[in-house]
Amino acid sequence: MKKRVEKLQALIKDFDCLIVTAPEDIFYYTGYTPLEDDGSVLVVLERGARLFTTQNGFQTKTASVQITTMEKASDFIDFVKNYRIAGFDEDTLLSRSFLKLRKHIKLKPASGIIKQPRMIKDAKELAALRKAIALTKRAFKLKLSGTEAASAAEIDCFFKRNGAESAFPTIFASGTNSGNVHHRPGNRKRGNRDLVIVDIGAKINGYCADMSRTLCRSPGKREKKLIVTVKNIQEQLIDFIKPGMKLSEVQSEYEKLMKPNKVFHYFGHGVGLNIHEAPRKNDVLKENMIITVEPGIYIRNFGGCRIEDMVIIKKRAELIS
């Protein structure tokens, strides 16, 4: 954790401190998982860092993080107001804290800076992600029957029985429902000719997997062609991806490969502690970044196909297994 904090400290240039409030960021820099609404805040300085939390059970201390158990919510504000300029996470800092802080200190949005070190995964993160991916792959092998909702519930239960949780609401979309990018599982039962999009991910030790498969028990020519087309696009896209590219360049290539099919969503996204995280479209791909590659074609009143895998950036993009 000390090295992670040091990476963030190296980015403190236009600030006297950084106010870290997203639970995933606090976990990343300290190892502490904030409970819901516990009001935990990590303040990172050029030298040192202090975690303010209401949970006195967290006693793990490192040379880089000092822990203060707050008696009142304003304790971290009393600490921060002694500085001139603070960077803050504009997505998660509570508005009441923002209004109090700005009376004493200049505030500048810094979410991108706070999350920047998370883009490149270290060995421990890669190990956690591989465990989540391995369990997700096992879930695709489950023999499921019944309705979409029942199948989705069985997948969720499978994750829980194996010490994980679902990283996001499970998508199980059959038949014409597979033509909906983010269908919510309902009471429809899959047919033998149905295209079925299964979009799932296990979450283990905070780290998320995100994978999609399109299944069909007895595919006809049209179903086979759609699956082969999407798989070919994914393979070509993975071969195209190299370090030094921006995600926007990959998106442009994806749009070329998709013609004449309509593009309904981005080719992929960063993933880690959050199911969607940096790198984003203007970020440059670097070694040990993790992204998904998820081409999809969706046809109204027929069905859709999406195939999604997670890749790691090395000298080229490589599937994680």
Secondary structure, DSSP 8 states (H G I E B T S, - for coil): -HHHHHHHHTT-SS-SEEEE--HHHHHHHHS----TT---EEEEESS-EEEEES-TT-----SSEEEEE-SSTTHHHHHHTTSSEEEE-TTTS-HHHHHHHTTTSEEEE-HHHHHGGGGB--HHHHHHHHHHHHHHHHHTT----SBHHHHHHHHHHHHHHTT-EESS--EEEEGGGGGSTT----S-B--TT--EEEEE-EEETTEE--EEEEE-SS--HHHHHHHHHHHHHHHHHHHH--TT-BHHHHHHHHHHHHTTS---S-S--B-SSSSSBSS-TTSB--TTBEEEE--EEEETTTEEEE-BEEEEESSSEEE--
